[in-house]
Amino acid sequence: MADDLWEYSPTCGHRTGTDLVGWSVMATDGFVGRVDGQSEEAGDAWLVLDGGAWIFGKLLIPAGAVVRCEAEEETIRLALTRGQVENAPQHLSEADRADDQYRQDVAAYFVEAARSR
């Protein structure tokens, strides 16, 4: 996982300005959903994951969890297992992203997930 959780790793292959909405998202052990939203803002880069029927609701995934962007396949690969993605804090609304406590909870979860790999 990237050193700065809210930034893409310089080695992941993400290209600024690329629309990732609709891309497939893969955990280390399989498909987890599609990108439903994104931000590339410096220090605040993230993806909203729509897990469809597999995960009820949506999840906010910090850009630092992305290990590889595969443009030709339109696929994002995460440094997380399916179970880790499934257990991540739910993304309930756009207001969540502005809520400091929610963002701290998301960051703490992903830091801990990275440690437990």
C-alpha positions as a printed NumPy array, in Angstrom:
array([[  0.   ,   0.   ,   0.   ],
       [  1.229,   3.517,  -0.742],
       [  2.942,   5.493,   2.014],
       [  0.296,   8.23 ,   1.715],
       [ -3.081,   6.511,   1.89 ],
       [ -4.857,   9.324,   0.018],
       [ -2.434,   9.374,  -2.952],
       [ -1.806,   6.91 ,  -5.773],
       [  1.562,   5.187,  -5.55 ],
       [  3.911,   6.523,  -8.24 ],
       [  4.501,   2.916,  -9.352],
       [  0.852,   1.806,  -9.71 ],
       [  0.433,   3.084, -13.255],
       [ -2.348,   5.566, -12.56 ],
       [ -2.439,   8.396, -15.07 ],
       [ -3.91 ,  11.691, -13.886],
       [ -6.999,  12.599, -15.862],
       [ -8.032,   9.011, -16.597],
       [-11.742,   8.387, -16.018],
       [-11.835,   5.191, -13.958],
       [-15.635,   5.033, -13.556],
       [-16.873,   1.657, -14.729],
       [-13.489,  -0.053, -14.438],
       [-13.365,  -3.495, -12.795],
       [-11.825,  -3.694,  -9.334],
       [ -9.915,  -6.803,  -8.325],
       [ -8.788,  -7.821,  -4.853],
       [ -5.796, -10.134,  -4.51 ],
       [ -8.196, -13.093,  -4.667],
       [-10.852, -12.009,  -7.144],
       [-13.357,  -9.494,  -8.485],
       [-14.976,  -7.132,  -5.952],
       [-16.903,  -4.627,  -8.071],
       [-16.688,  -1.584, -10.298],
       [-15.569,   2.006,  -9.801],
       [-18.616,   4.23 ,  -9.256],
       [-16.795,   7.505,  -8.515],
       [-13.331,   8.912,  -8.069],
       [-11.186,  11.827,  -6.942],
       [ -7.653,  12.623,  -8.017],
       [ -7.325,  15.684,  -5.804],
       [ -3.852,  15.97 ,  -4.286],
       [ -3.897,  14.461,  -0.802],
       [ -7.512,  13.332,  -1.271],
       [ -7.499,  10.687,  -4.001],
       [-10.009,   7.845,  -3.667],
       [-12.374,   5.496,  -5.469],
       [-15.987,   4.688,  -4.676],
       [-16.471,   0.958,  -5.162],
       [-19.873,  -0.45 ,  -6.092],
       [-19.767,  -4.103,  -5.131],
       [-23.176,  -4.832,  -6.651],
       [-24.997,  -7.716,  -5.011],
       [-21.796,  -9.023,  -3.421],
       [-21.406,  -6.023,  -1.099],
       [-24.57 ,  -4.2  ,  -0.128],
       [-23.848,  -0.526,  -0.655],
       [-20.679,   1.249,  -1.669],
       [-17.21 ,   1.596,  -0.186],
       [-14.67 ,   4.398,  -0.162],
       [-11.275,   3.01 ,  -1.188],
       [ -8.252,   5.274,  -0.595],
       [ -6.016,   5.57 ,  -3.672],
       [ -3.111,   4.166,  -1.654],
       [ -4.82 ,   0.741,  -1.72 ],
       [ -4.4  ,   0.599,  -5.515],
       [ -1.358,  -1.429,  -6.536],
       [ -1.919,  -1.383, -10.284],
       [ -4.042,   0.365, -12.91 ],
       [ -4.302,  -1.665, -16.113],
       [ -5.587,   0.733, -18.765],
       [ -6.005,  -1.76 , -21.606],
       [ -8.095,  -4.081, -19.431],
       [ -9.776,  -1.18 , -17.564],
       [ -8.936,  -2.949, -14.319],
       [ -7.833,  -1.673, -10.907],
       [ -5.931,  -4.078,  -8.658],
       [ -5.991,  -3.574,  -4.88 ],
       [ -3.577,  -4.598,  -2.124],
       [ -6.512,  -6.187,  -0.266],
       [ -8.307,  -9.517,  -0.135],
       [-12.018,  -9.845,  -0.904],
       [-12.671, -10.274,   2.822],
       [-10.802,  -7.076,   3.653],
       [-12.779,  -5.169,   1.037],
       [-16.06 ,  -6.648,   2.258],
       [-15.334,  -5.594,   5.857],
       [-14.314,  -2.01 ,   5.006],
       [-16.464,   0.838,   6.377],
       [-19.526,   1.504,   4.212],
       [-19.733,   4.677,   2.14 ],
       [-23.224,   5.937,   2.912],
       [-23.283,   9.318,   1.202],
       [-21.175,  12.084,  -0.296],
       [-21.338,  13.825,   3.087],
       [-19.289,  10.953,   4.545],
       [-16.241,  12.047,   2.568],
       [-16.337,  15.447,   4.285],
       [-16.777,  13.933,   7.761],
       [-13.418,  13.88 ,   9.579],
       [-14.373,  10.963,  11.852],
       [-15.51 ,   8.824,   8.914],
       [-12.274,   9.53 ,   7.03 ],
       [-10.224,   8.685,  10.134],
       [-12.155,   5.41 ,  10.472],
       [-11.551,   4.55 ,   6.802],
       [ -7.847,   5.396,   7.078],
       [ -7.451,   3.351,  10.281],
       [ -9.184,   0.365,   8.682],
       [ -6.976,   0.378,   5.573],
       [ -3.762,   0.88 ,   7.558],
       [ -4.677,  -2.094,   9.742],
       [ -5.647,  -4.164,   6.681],
       [ -2.231,  -3.461,   5.146],
       [ -0.486,  -4.568,   8.346],
       [ -2.411,  -7.852,   8.495],
       [ -1.422,  -8.981,   4.984]])
